[in-house]
């Protein structure tokens, strides 16, 4: 079946018979009727932005897109754009001309599933639950670790709201990440370094709830026979 083509350059249209060739011209082709390659047809054609991980900025695809445009955030945190359907959960589709121009395509795990976020920060909370067969319970969301319970007072999730009422978030393990979509998972949390904590004024050891960026230590103050104090310190990585 013969196909008609329509190309545009510098706002001037060029019409012809055949397939679009690889060139610097925006081009669309049709085969659904005589004289189908009209200006009106061209205005309805879908074009997408294209950007691979190595590209500094998006470029406009010269060939028409037959399906959808997409913007995807890969697991290295890089943004990709192009023509076609999403093949990843950290991706958004659209069907309007050059519509895949979002710059806020960040994704985090949440209690309701995958959530699109305005920034790259994600966090995960972990608290103990000694009931049943699952000893641990997790909460995920966009952003940084919350410092108080205000975030959970107005949530539509009643069960979640009740779970956090009266809970001191400073006593719950929390970890933040921003190195890729859906980074706030259980595996990431378990790899982080948390330390046992106890100050001189405390009577018991507690579990640290924020990630230690360096190393854990334990120290003990000793008093010698002549009244001199010695501080013994051991570091653990």
VENPEHU-V489763 format. One line per field, one symbol per residue. ss: DSSP state (H for helix, E for strand, - for the rest). psi: psi as a letter, one per 20 degrees, with the letter a starting at -180 (. if undefined). A space follows every 50 residues. Layout:
ss->???
psi->???
This chain:
ss->---EEEEEE--EEEEEE--------EEEEE--------HHHHH-----EE E-------EE--E-----EEEEE-----EEEEE-------EEEE------ -----EEEEE--EEEEE----EEEEEEE-------EEEEEEE-------H HHH----HHHHHHH----HHH-EEEEE--------HHHHH-----EE--- -----EE--E-----EEEEEEEE-----EEEEEEEE-
psi->pqqqqpqppljpqpqapaqproajppqqqqkkrpkimrhgghiiqpqqqp prhiphqqqpphqqpidrqqpqorjjjqpqqaprqpjqhmqpqrkqplil kqjkmqpqqrijbpppqhripqrpqpqqojqaioiqqqpqrqarpqiajh hihjqingggghhipipohijppqqqqkjrqkimrhgggiiqoqqqqprh iqiqpqpqiqppierqrpqppqprhjjppqopppqp.
